[in-house]
Amino acid sequence: MNRKNSLLVLVVSAPLACLAFTGCHSGAAAKSVTAATARVAAAQRGDISHVLTLAGQFQPYQVVDVHPKVSGYMKKINVDIGDLVNQGETLAVLEVPELKAQLEQSNFEVQQSQEEIKRAQREIARTEAVNFALHAEAERLKAAAATRPGLIAQQELDDAQSRDLSSQAQVDAAKAAMAAAQQHEAAARANSEQVQALENYTNVVAPITGVVIWRYADTGALIQGGTNSNDQALPIVRISQSRLLRLRVPVPEDDVRFVHEGDTLDVRVDAIGRSFTGKIVRFTRSLNFETRTMETEVDVENKDLSISPGMYANTALHLAHVADVVTIPVEALVLNQQKQTVYVLDGDNRIRIREVEVGLEGSKLAEIKSGLEPGDRVVIGGQDKYQEGEQVIPILAAEPASETVQESGGMIDMKAETNNGGDH
C-alpha cells in the first residue's frame, strides 16, 4: 500500500516539477525582453534670444571750442562753467579800438562815393541837355539846307554837326564817370561791410545750445583771434552739447555681423537709476586694431541733463531673436552624415529617426524650422543606444520652451568700483 502511494506521488510530482521549471524559464525570458526607457522632451513653441551685454560711455553729441574771429581785449565775459547757453547768445564782448577807426573811415569812403555818384548824375543830365539842343540845331540846319540848297553855308552845317558829335561824346564821358563812381561806391561799401563784420565779431556768440564745460579767459585778458590755423591760441570757452548725447559701445569682432542701424539696445545707467531703450544710429564699420572692437553709437535724449557726459552705462544688445517658433533641447539633435536629425517617438513609442532643419541655436534650446510639430516627442541624450523602430518606455522631462542666451562683452559694476575706490 505504501509503495503504491509512493509511486503515485512520484508520478504526480514529475509533471508539476516540469511545469514549475517551464514557468520559471518563461518568466526569465519575459523579463529579458522588457522595453528600454528613454528620456524624451516635447517640442514646444517659444522664443530664443541672443543678448550681448556691454559697457558703454556717454559722450556729448558735439563739443565746440569758441574762438573769437578777431584779436582784442576782453571787455566783458558773461558766462562761467556749468552755465546753460542758447545758440546765438552773447558769451563775451571784446574791445578793439582800431576797428572803430577803420569802420568810421570805411563809412566816410562810402559817403564820398555816393557824392561822386550824385555829381556824375548831374553831369549826365547837363551834357544830355546840351546835346539835345545842339543835335536839334544841327538837324534843323540840315533840313533847311535840304529844302533850299545854298541857303546855308556848308561850313555852318559842318560846325553844327561837329558841336552835336562833341556834345554826344561829353554825354558818353559823363556816363563813364557815373559807372566809375558806382564801382567805387560798391568797393567802398564792401570794405565797410567787411570792417563792420569784424566789428560784429567783437561780440562772441554761442554757436550751439549747450553747457559751458570750461572757461579759459577773464576780463582784461588779451585774446588772440582764431583765424590762423598755426596759432595755438586758447579758446574763450568750451561748450558741450549735452541735451543730446552719444552712447558709445564697443562691439566685439565676433558680434559685429549682428549690428544694424535701427537695432534696439537696452540701456541701464546705474549712477542715476535710469533704464531705457535706444536704437543704434551709426557705427564705424571698422575695427579698432588694438581692442578688436567696433564703436557703435546710440543717440540719447538728455533734455533734463540728468546724464552727465562721461557716465558709464550697461547695455544689452539683441544680437538675434526668433519668436513663436518650434523649440527642442539641443541634446535632442544628432549629426548624422552632415545632416541634423532627431529621434522621434511615434504613437506606439517606437523610435523614428527624422531629419530636421535647425535655425537659431541657444545654449540649451534650438529652433526647428521644419521636420517637427509642437507636441512631437524627441529623445534627449544617449541616442546611440536606440535603433530605428525600437519600442521604448518614454520618461517625459520638463524642459523650458524659451531661452535668452547672455553673452558678456564687459560690464560696469558700480558697487565694485566704489569699494575698490574706498580700499585705496
Helices and strands as residue ranges (DSSP letters): H 2-32, E 36-42, E 44-60, E 63-66, E 72-77, E 84-85, E 90-95, H 97-147, H 154-200, E 203-205, E 210-215, E 222-223, E 237-240, E 244-252, G 253-258, E 264-269, E 274-283, E 293-301, E 312-329, G 330-332, E 334-336, E 339-345, E 351-355, E 357-361, E 365-370, E 377-379, G 383-385, E 392-396, E 403-408, H 414-423
